[in-house]
Amino acid sequence: MDTSDMSDTSGRLEEALERLHASGPERLGRLTNHAPMVVEALAAHGQAGAVHRWLDLYRGRLEAFPDRVAPVADDNWPSALGDPRRAADWIDYFTRALAEHPWKDVLAVWWPRLLPGIYGGSTHPVIRVGHAVRALEAEENAPRRTELAHGLGYWAARHHPALGITPLPGARSAARSLDAVPAIDSAEGGFPARLAAVRRLPGWADDVTDPDTARTRLAELVRAATHRYATHGHGEETMLVHAATAPNAVLRTLGSLPREMWVASLRAAWTASAAVTAMYAPAEPVAYAPPARLTAEEVLERALAHGDEHVIKLTDTALDVDDERAFAAALRSAELSAPLP
């Protein structure tokens, strides 16, 4: 779907972000605030007029900005990394950094520090950063820089590496390697408990050393994970969305990063996507045929009418992939998910 002529937000995205920056990145101590990601996705695909209407429906899920504990600084940040109590402190830190330095310079410093913890917050922080980067690439202004600060701060606070994963032989394609991911032995508990149960994953991206190859392979992964949702999304309709949206967030960010970071970005994105696949794999795939052949615009309209944040975000990724199988995955997510009340 070509959105190059649909990117005028008429200030609505900025207004929505300013509303949202009074809220915290989570609610109930563990659930992610998806609103900043959704409003950016809507604006990016020519639906800026729906931003505030959708946000009004979602506002009951917003919580106040969290309390501050102690300032994060250049000389003490390692002790605050991965401490969710320090979310406000981290957001303050990145707000200052982005006021003093170009946003791409800040991103280049912190991306390799944060990348090993891509799993934190169920991969939502890196997804939020990917949306913020896309917004900044389209237009740089204060609300969009602040959104990047919130995304990076959330990632730093929820930074969570995955350790002790044994590599298995990978297939040649991303799709076949996702098929080869072994399900975890105990599919119980929330994301952190399941992540701890991931012990073996195919090493599909281990042989890549060239940045351009890394970018090509990352696009292949996003396409394969999106397509896979149509037949496997019933394993967990919400969490399996992230097998596609997390690597797509990394793909969106590559162009704003130094090329020497692209290979490591591919490897982290693959491991995150494969881990989510392992954690929520259904017993068997199911054949799925969409109810109709729809255009990209019609698929987006259905997602917006449904309203669920994950449906909109998977549709956003499906529009990037831009083929019938990706659109089928977006429609499947709407069938499986409960609409936003």
N, C-alpha and C positions, 0 to 999 in steps of 0.2 A: 504493500500500500504506500503510495507516494504522498507524504505529508508535507512536502517542502512548501506548498502554497497554503498550508493550513496552520501554521505555527504562531500566528498572531493571537496572543492571549488577552489583549486589550487590558492588561493589568490584573486580570482576574486571578492568575496564578500567584502573582505577588501578594495580592490581598489575602488569598487563602493561606499562603505560607506565613504571612504575618499573624493571621489568626492562630495558626497552629503552633507557632513558636512560643506561645504562652503555655503550651501543654508539654508533658513529658514524653519520652520515647516509648513508654510502656504504660500498661494499666494492670491493676491487680498483682503487681510485683513480678509479672512474668510474660504477659501477653503484649505483643507489639502493637504500637500505634501505626496503623497502615495508612492513615489519611494523607501524609505528605507524599507518599509514593503514588497513591491513586490520583490525587489532584494533578500531579505532574504528568501522569500517563494520559489523563483526559485532555489536558491542555495540549500535550504534544500531538495528539491525534485529532485536533480540530474541535474538541468538545469543551472549550473554555467556558461556554455559556452554561454548562451543566455543573461546573465545579462547585459553586456555592450551594446549589440544590442538593448535590450529593453530600456535601460536608454537613449541611443541616441535619440530614438523616443520621450521620455518623457521630455527631457531636456528643451524644450520650455515652460514647465509649472513650472519651478523652478524659484524662486526669491532669491535675495541675502539675506544673513544672516541679521536679523533685527538689528537695532541700540540698544545699551545699554542705560539704564536709570540710574540705581543706583545699586550697588552690593546688592545681597540678602545674608543675614548672618543668623547664628543660632539664633540671638536675634531679628531679624526683619522680619523673613519670613512670619508670619501670615498676615502682612499688604500687602504683595505682592501676596498672594495666590489668584488665580482667576483673575489676572490682565493680559490680553493678551499683553499689552504693555511691560511687563517684561519678555517675552519669552527668550531673550538673557541673561538677568540677571539670570534667573533660570537655563538655560543650563550651564552657567559659574559656578553656585553654585554646581550643581551635577557633573560637570567635576572635580572640586576640591575635592568634597567628595569621588568620586570614585578613585581618585589618592591617597587618604589618608587611605581609608578603603576598606575591601573586598566588592565586589559588592553585595553579598547576605546580608551583614550587612546593607548596605545603603538601599537596597530594603525593608528589614524587618522594618526599622525605618519609612520609608516613605509610604509604602503600606497602612497602616491603616489611615494615614493622607490624602492620596489622594483618597482612595476608595469611600468616600461619594460623591466626585465630578466626578464619572465615566462618567457622561453624557456630560461633557464639550467637546467641539470640536466634537460634534456628535459621541462620543465614540471613535474617532480615536486615542487619546493619549494612552488609555489603550491598544488598539490593537497594536500600535507601540511598547509599552513596552513588550507585549507578544512576539512579533517577536524578540526583542532584547534579551529577556531572553532565548528563544530557541537557538539563536545563541551562547550565552555565555555558555549555558549548553553543547553545542557541542564542543566548543573550546573557551578558554578565551584568548583574546589579546586586544591590545590598541584600534583598530578601533571598536571592538564590545563593549568594555566598553564605549567608546565615544558615540556610538549609544544609549546605555542605558541612558546616561546622557541627550541626546537630547530628548528621549522619556519621561523620568521623568520630564524634564524641560518643555516640551510642556504640559504635563498633569497638572503640577502645575500652569502654566500660564492660562490654559483654565478650571481649576477646577470649576465645576458648579454643586452644589447639586440640587436635586429635592425635594421639600418640599410640605407638605399638601396633600399627597396621601393617600386616605382611603383604607384600605385593604378589599378585598372581599373574600368570601370563595373560596378556590382553589380546583381543582380536584386532583385526586390521581396521575395522570401522568402529565409530562411536556407538552405533546402534547395536552391533553384535557384542561389544564390550559391556554395554548396559545389560544386555540379555545374560551375560556371563557373571554378573554380580551376584554373589551368594547372599541369600537372606540371612539376617541375624538369627541366632538360635532362640533367643527369648524376645518376642515382639510385645513387650509390656513396658509400661511407664511412658514418661514424656521424652522429649527430644534428648536431653542430656543422658538419661539412662540408656536409651537406645544407642546413642552415639558411642557410649562406653562399651557396648556389646559388638561394635563393628571391629572385626579382627582381621579380615582379609578382603582385599579389593584388587581387581585387575589393574595392572600398571599401564593403561592405554597410552598415557602421555609421556612416559618416561624416556622414550627414544627421541623426543623432539629437542632440537638445539637451535633452530633457526627461528627468529622472530616472526617472519612472514608465514612460515609453516604453522607456528603456534596460533596465529590469528585465524588462519584457514581452518585448523583443527578445532578451534574454539567455536567457530560458527557452525561447524559440523556437529559438535556436541549439543549446542543449543537446539539445532534442528531435530536431532535424534531424540533428545529428552522431551521436546514439545510433542513430537509425533507420538512418542511412547505413552504420553498421558491418556490419549484416546482409548487405548486398550488396557492400561494398567492403573488409571487414576482411581478406580474403585478400591484399590488397596488402602488408600487414605486420601480422600478427595482434596483436603486442604494441604497437607504436608507434602504430597508428591508434586504439587505445583512448583515447589522450590528446587526440584531437580532440574527444572528448565529456567526459572527466573533468576536463580543465583548465578549460574554461568553466563546468562545474558547480561546481568549487571556488570560482570567482569569484562565481557566483550565490549560493552558500551564505553567502558573506561579506558580501554587500551590506547585509543588514539590520543588521550590526554596524558599518557605516561611515557617515560623514556622507553625506547625499544628494548633495551636490555632487561626490562622487567616483564616482557611479554611471555617468555617461556615459563617462568615461575608462576605467572598468573594463570596460564593454561593448566598447569599441573594442579594448582590449588582448586581451580574451578572444577576440573575433572573429579578430584577426590571428594569434593563437597557434593557434586551431583551423584556420584556413585554411592556415597555414604547414605544420602537420603533414599536412594533407590533400595539399598540393602535394608534400611530401617523400616520401610513401609511397603515392602513388596507384597502384592497379593499372591494367593496360592496359585492362581492361573490367570492368564490374560483372557479378555473377552473380546469377541469381534464387535466392532462398532461402526455403524454407518450413520452419518449425520442426517437429520430429518429433511434437509434440503441443501442444495448448492447455493451458498450465499456469497455475496460480495464482501470485501473487507469492511466496508461501511456498515453493512447489515449485521455482520458479526459483532462489530463494536456497539451498535445500537442495542443488540440483544444483551450484551454484557452490562451495559449501562442500565437498561431496564431491570435486569436482575439485581444489580447493585452490590453483590458480595465483593469484598475487596480482593479476594484471591481470584475470583473469576475475572475481574477487570484487569488484574495484573498479568494473569496468564494470557488473556486476550491481547494485551499490550505486547507481550513477547511473540504471540502467534502472528500478529501484524508485522513484526520485524522479520519473522521467517517467511511469511507471505506465500503460503501455498495451501492447497485444499486440505491436506492432512493436518496442518497446523490449525486451520480454521475449525476442522472437526474436533480437535482437542479442546479448543476454546468452548465450543458448543457442548461438548461432553462435560466440561467443568461446571457449566450452568445447570445441566441436568442433575449432576451429583450433589451440588452444593445448595444449602438453604439460602433463599434470597435475603438481602438486607431488609430488616423490618421497617 
